[in-house]
Amino acid sequence: MIQLKVILGSTREGRKGISVANWVYEAAKKRTVFETEFIDLKSINLPFMDEPEHPRFQKYTQQHTKDWSKKIEGADAFIFVTPEYNYGMPAPLKNAIDYLVKEWAFKPVAMVGYGGIVGGTRSIQQLKQVTNVLQMFPFDGLLLPNFTKQINEEGIFAATEGNEKAVELMFAQLEKLHKTLVDLR
């Protein structure tokens, strides 16, 4: 099975993106090819980078870094679910990425952006630059502009038929890319 990690990039109080991340996670769990884990960076609670050595050396001194490394090393593919803050990705997501180098390499990563009128587009553009440098294979999975209109009274994201088709295409692409990249790892 493909070890898929769905990572929610927002950690702020009152965040609405948890509903999107839960929807993506539940949809991924329905695909038998994936063994899916949901990673909420708010729960992981990584401090601002506190390792003395550059992460490319993998000389980790902090237990939280060792745990994070093990979790990411064991993954085959990722989905980053992220809002856009001030034309960019949230700082906790960038920090979590920056803790590691080799653990990310040669793995596909789909981007699910949510937010206002552009649905996290600029955040995803930044993420593509960062993940390319880490030798990942990033692609747009899904953009959800004005997504709060799709959250019901219970706080659940109500996907449209178009959202459902897009997320299924994203899963298919992750599966294909995993098969292509696995030999490089």
Short mmCIF file of the C-alpha atoms (twelve columns), coordinates in Angstrom:
data_MODEL
# 
_entry.id   MODEL 
# 
loop_
_atom_site.group_PDB 
_atom_site.id 
_atom_site.type_symbol 
_atom_site.label_atom_id 
_atom_site.label_alt_id 
_atom_site.label_comp_id 
_atom_site.label_asym_id 
_atom_site.label_seq_id 
_atom_site.Cartn_x 
_atom_site.Cartn_y 
_atom_site.Cartn_z 
_atom_site.pdbx_PDB_model_num 
ATOM 1   C CA . MET A 1   0.000   0.000  0.000   1 
ATOM 2   C CA . ILE A 2   1.040   3.585  -0.625  1 
ATOM 3   C CA . GLN A 3   1.771   5.392  2.640   1 
ATOM 4   C CA . LEU A 4   -0.072  8.692  2.163   1 
ATOM 5   C CA . LYS A 5   0.194   11.595 4.615   1 
ATOM 6   C CA . VAL A 6   -2.436  14.340 4.500   1 
ATOM 7   C CA . ILE A 7   -0.858  17.370 6.188   1 
ATOM 8   C CA . LEU A 8   -2.928  20.341 7.342   1 
ATOM 9   C CA . GLY A 9   -0.785  23.479 7.201   1 
ATOM 10  C CA . SER A 10  -2.864  25.861 9.332   1 
ATOM 11  C CA . THR A 11  -2.510  25.880 13.113  1 
ATOM 12  C CA . ARG A 12  -4.356  29.046 14.061  1 
ATOM 13  C CA . GLU A 13  -7.318  29.215 16.421  1 
ATOM 14  C CA . GLY A 14  -10.651 29.367 14.641  1 
ATOM 15  C CA . ARG A 15  -9.297  27.813 11.445  1 
ATOM 16  C CA . LYS A 16  -11.881 26.589 8.967   1 
ATOM 17  C CA . GLY A 17  -9.539  24.504 6.825   1 
ATOM 18  C CA . ILE A 18  -9.782  21.547 9.180   1 
ATOM 19  C CA . SER A 19  -13.096 20.749 7.472   1 
ATOM 20  C CA . VAL A 20  -11.347 20.617 4.076   1 
ATOM 21  C CA . ALA A 21  -8.513  18.489 5.445   1 
ATOM 22  C CA . ASN A 22  -10.976 16.069 7.036   1 
ATOM 23  C CA . TRP A 23  -12.855 15.751 3.745   1 
ATOM 24  C CA . VAL A 24  -9.625  15.034 1.827   1 
ATOM 25  C CA . TYR A 25  -8.530  12.522 4.474   1 
ATOM 26  C CA . GLU A 26  -11.869 10.682 4.479   1 
ATOM 27  C CA . ALA A 27  -11.909 10.569 0.669   1 
ATOM 28  C CA . ALA A 28  -8.355  9.160  0.615   1 
ATOM 29  C CA . LYS A 29  -9.247  6.457  3.145   1 
ATOM 30  C CA . LYS A 30  -11.864 5.123  0.703   1 
ATOM 31  C CA . ARG A 31  -9.145  4.276  -1.825  1 
ATOM 32  C CA . THR A 32  -7.758  0.839  -1.044  1 
ATOM 33  C CA . VAL A 33  -4.379  1.640  -2.581  1 
ATOM 34  C CA . PHE A 34  -3.583  4.142  0.195   1 
ATOM 35  C CA . GLU A 35  -2.830  3.687  3.858   1 
ATOM 36  C CA . THR A 36  -3.641  7.222  4.917   1 
ATOM 37  C CA . GLU A 37  -2.598  9.209  7.967   1 
ATOM 38  C CA . PHE A 38  -3.882  12.654 8.863   1 
ATOM 39  C CA . ILE A 39  -1.221  14.987 10.249  1 
ATOM 40  C CA . ASP A 40  -2.419  18.160 11.929  1 
ATOM 41  C CA . LEU A 41  0.578   20.453 12.431  1 
ATOM 42  C CA . LYS A 42  -1.247  21.997 15.363  1 
ATOM 43  C CA . SER A 43  -1.038  18.623 17.153  1 
ATOM 44  C CA . ILE A 44  2.550   17.967 16.039  1 
ATOM 45  C CA . ASN A 45  3.443   21.379 17.519  1 
ATOM 46  C CA . LEU A 46  6.972   21.668 16.162  1 
ATOM 47  C CA . PRO A 47  8.805   24.644 17.674  1 
ATOM 48  C CA . PHE A 48  10.461  27.125 15.384  1 
ATOM 49  C CA . MET A 49  13.495  25.336 13.889  1 
ATOM 50  C CA . ASP A 50  15.780  24.504 16.801  1 
ATOM 51  C CA . GLU A 51  18.330  22.042 15.406  1 
ATOM 52  C CA . PRO A 52  22.010  23.116 15.492  1 
ATOM 53  C CA . GLU A 53  22.961  21.346 12.218  1 
ATOM 54  C CA . HIS A 54  21.507  21.831 8.751   1 
ATOM 55  C CA . PRO A 55  18.807  19.207 8.168   1 
ATOM 56  C CA . ARG A 56  20.601  17.767 5.128   1 
ATOM 57  C CA . PHE A 57  23.088  16.159 7.551   1 
ATOM 58  C CA . GLN A 58  20.312  14.400 9.499   1 
ATOM 59  C CA . LYS A 59  22.199  14.927 12.784  1 
ATOM 60  C CA . TYR A 60  19.057  15.567 14.765  1 
ATOM 61  C CA . THR A 61  19.394  16.379 18.464  1 
ATOM 62  C CA . GLN A 62  15.760  17.050 19.397  1 
ATOM 63  C CA . GLN A 63  13.298  14.197 19.967  1 
ATOM 64  C CA . HIS A 64  10.524  16.088 18.164  1 
ATOM 65  C CA . THR A 65  12.763  16.272 15.077  1 
ATOM 66  C CA . LYS A 66  13.608  12.564 15.256  1 
ATOM 67  C CA . ASP A 67  9.894   11.738 15.527  1 
ATOM 68  C CA . TRP A 68  9.030   14.071 12.641  1 
ATOM 69  C CA . SER A 69  11.813  12.576 10.521  1 
ATOM 70  C CA . LYS A 70  10.560  9.031  11.122  1 
ATOM 71  C CA . LYS A 71  6.980   9.981  10.252  1 
ATOM 72  C CA . ILE A 72  7.956   11.694 6.983   1 
ATOM 73  C CA . GLU A 73  10.611  9.133  5.999   1 
ATOM 74  C CA . GLY A 74  7.970   6.402  6.112   1 
ATOM 75  C CA . ALA A 75  5.690   8.218  3.682   1 
ATOM 76  C CA . ASP A 76  5.398   7.523  -0.032  1 
ATOM 77  C CA . ALA A 77  3.243   10.518 -0.966  1 
ATOM 78  C CA . PHE A 78  1.764   13.663 0.543   1 
ATOM 79  C CA . ILE A 79  -1.184  15.988 0.266   1 
ATOM 80  C CA . PHE A 80  -0.611  19.459 1.705   1 
ATOM 81  C CA . VAL A 81  -3.899  21.134 2.634   1 
ATOM 82  C CA . THR A 82  -3.155  24.812 3.043   1 
ATOM 83  C CA . PRO A 83  -4.625  28.287 3.218   1 
ATOM 84  C CA . GLU A 84  -2.948  31.389 1.901   1 
ATOM 85  C CA . TYR A 85  -1.684  34.034 4.305   1 
ATOM 86  C CA . ASN A 86  -0.408  37.303 2.847   1 
ATOM 87  C CA . TYR A 87  0.320   35.801 -0.583  1 
ATOM 88  C CA . GLY A 88  2.098   32.799 0.884   1 
ATOM 89  C CA . MET A 89  2.029   29.571 2.836   1 
ATOM 90  C CA . PRO A 90  1.498   29.513 6.604   1 
ATOM 91  C CA . ALA A 91  4.691   29.725 8.652   1 
ATOM 92  C CA . PRO A 92  4.033   26.453 10.542  1 
ATOM 93  C CA . LEU A 93  3.885   24.546 7.247   1 
ATOM 94  C CA . LYS A 94  7.131   26.085 5.996   1 
ATOM 95  C CA . ASN A 95  8.769   25.373 9.352   1 
ATOM 96  C CA . ALA A 96  7.644   21.718 9.277   1 
ATOM 97  C CA . ILE A 97  9.025   21.319 5.762   1 
ATOM 98  C CA . ASP A 98  12.317  23.021 6.665   1 
ATOM 99  C CA . TYR A 99  13.053  20.615 9.517   1 
ATOM 100 C CA . LEU A 100 13.917  17.895 6.990   1 
ATOM 101 C CA . VAL A 101 15.545  17.458 3.590   1 
ATOM 102 C CA . LYS A 102 16.249  13.881 2.496   1 
ATOM 103 C CA . GLU A 103 13.033  12.514 3.979   1 
ATOM 104 C CA . TRP A 104 10.979  14.478 1.421   1 
ATOM 105 C CA . ALA A 105 12.981  13.563 -1.707  1 
ATOM 106 C CA . PHE A 106 11.492  11.791 -4.727  1 
ATOM 107 C CA . LYS A 107 7.969   11.719 -3.345  1 
ATOM 108 C CA . PRO A 108 4.869   13.193 -4.993  1 
ATOM 109 C CA . VAL A 109 2.968   15.947 -3.246  1 
ATOM 110 C CA . ALA A 110 -0.481  17.198 -4.194  1 
ATOM 111 C CA . MET A 111 -1.555  20.653 -3.116  1 
ATOM 112 C CA . VAL A 112 -5.059  21.430 -1.888  1 
ATOM 113 C CA . GLY A 113 -5.472  25.171 -1.481  1 
ATOM 114 C CA . TYR A 114 -8.390  26.897 0.143   1 
ATOM 115 C CA . GLY A 115 -9.257  30.470 0.879   1 
ATOM 116 C CA . GLY A 116 -10.852 33.543 -0.601  1 
ATOM 117 C CA . ILE A 117 -11.261 34.355 -4.254  1 
ATOM 118 C CA . VAL A 118 -8.053  32.606 -5.430  1 
ATOM 119 C CA . GLY A 119 -8.367  29.505 -3.232  1 
ATOM 120 C CA . GLY A 120 -4.804  29.474 -1.924  1 
ATOM 121 C CA . THR A 121 -3.166  29.750 -5.359  1 
ATOM 122 C CA . ARG A 122 -0.241  31.911 -4.248  1 
ATOM 123 C CA . SER A 123 0.449   29.680 -1.245  1 
ATOM 124 C CA . ILE A 124 0.641   26.716 -3.587  1 
ATOM 125 C CA . GLN A 125 2.979   28.592 -5.917  1 
ATOM 126 C CA . GLN A 126 5.386   29.087 -3.007  1 
ATOM 127 C CA . LEU A 127 5.016   25.465 -1.956  1 
ATOM 128 C CA . LYS A 128 5.901   24.324 -5.466  1 
ATOM 129 C CA . GLN A 129 9.156   26.276 -5.350  1 
ATOM 130 C CA . VAL A 130 10.089  24.829 -1.967  1 
ATOM 131 C CA . THR A 131 9.122   21.249 -2.781  1 
ATOM 132 C CA . ASN A 132 10.950  21.365 -6.120  1 
ATOM 133 C CA . VAL A 133 14.173  22.244 -4.297  1 
ATOM 134 C CA . LEU A 134 13.581  19.224 -2.027  1 
ATOM 135 C CA . GLN A 135 13.351  16.978 -5.129  1 
ATOM 136 C CA . MET A 136 9.661   16.304 -4.581  1 
ATOM 137 C CA . PHE A 137 7.182   16.186 -7.441  1 
ATOM 138 C CA . PRO A 138 4.489   18.804 -6.697  1 
ATOM 139 C CA . PHE A 139 1.242   19.354 -8.553  1 
ATOM 140 C CA . ASP A 140 -2.036  21.214 -8.109  1 
ATOM 141 C CA . GLY A 141 -4.546  18.835 -6.645  1 
ATOM 142 C CA . LEU A 142 -7.458  21.116 -5.976  1 
ATOM 143 C CA . LEU A 143 -8.176  24.801 -5.411  1 
ATOM 144 C CA . LEU A 144 -11.169 25.764 -3.289  1 
ATOM 145 C CA . PRO A 145 -11.995 29.468 -3.611  1 
ATOM 146 C CA . ASN A 146 -14.567 30.869 -1.189  1 
ATOM 147 C CA . PHE A 147 -14.643 27.460 0.486   1 
ATOM 148 C CA . THR A 148 -16.424 28.678 3.630   1 
ATOM 149 C CA . LYS A 149 -19.649 28.785 1.608   1 
ATOM 150 C CA . GLN A 150 -19.369 24.983 1.419   1 
ATOM 151 C CA . ILE A 151 -19.092 24.438 5.181   1 
ATOM 152 C CA . ASN A 152 -22.408 23.444 6.729   1 
ATOM 153 C CA . GLU A 153 -23.776 24.220 10.197  1 
ATOM 154 C CA . GLU A 154 -21.983 21.177 11.672  1 
ATOM 155 C CA . GLY A 155 -18.639 22.458 10.352  1 
ATOM 156 C CA . ILE A 156 -18.408 19.795 7.640   1 
ATOM 157 C CA . PHE A 157 -17.142 20.621 4.158   1 
ATOM 158 C CA . ALA A 158 -19.877 19.850 1.602   1 
ATOM 159 C CA . ALA A 159 -18.022 18.980 -1.583  1 
ATOM 160 C CA . THR A 160 -19.555 19.686 -4.950  1 
ATOM 161 C CA . GLU A 161 -19.612 17.133 -7.753  1 
ATOM 162 C CA . GLY A 162 -16.720 19.049 -9.331  1 
ATOM 163 C CA . ASN A 163 -14.747 18.862 -6.051  1 
ATOM 164 C CA . GLU A 164 -15.332 15.102 -5.909  1 
ATOM 165 C CA . LYS A 165 -14.107 14.610 -9.477  1 
ATOM 166 C CA . ALA A 166 -11.040 16.777 -8.866  1 
ATOM 167 C CA . VAL A 167 -10.066 14.938 -5.682  1 
ATOM 168 C CA . GLU A 168 -10.394 11.562 -7.426  1 
ATOM 169 C CA . LEU A 169 -8.158  12.778 -10.250 1 
ATOM 170 C CA . MET A 170 -5.657  13.977 -7.638  1 
ATOM 171 C CA . PHE A 171 -5.582  10.534 -6.010  1 
ATOM 172 C CA . ALA A 172 -5.064  8.865  -9.394  1 
ATOM 173 C CA . GLN A 173 -2.161  11.212 -10.137 1 
ATOM 174 C CA . LEU A 174 -0.568  10.529 -6.750  1 
ATOM 175 C CA . GLU A 175 -0.774  6.806  -7.405  1 
ATOM 176 C CA . LYS A 176 0.837   7.119  -10.856 1 
ATOM 177 C CA . LEU A 177 3.576   9.406  -9.613  1 
ATOM 178 C CA . HIS A 178 4.335   7.139  -6.681  1 
ATOM 179 C CA . LYS A 179 4.845   4.200  -9.056  1 
ATOM 180 C CA . THR A 180 7.136   6.315  -11.217 1 
ATOM 181 C CA . LEU A 181 9.209   7.774  -8.374  1 
ATOM 182 C CA . VAL A 182 9.555   4.749  -6.087  1 
ATOM 183 C CA . ASP A 183 12.648  3.487  -7.933  1 
ATOM 184 C CA . LEU A 184 14.399  6.839  -7.427  1 
ATOM 185 C CA . ARG A 185 14.082  6.477  -3.677  1 
# 
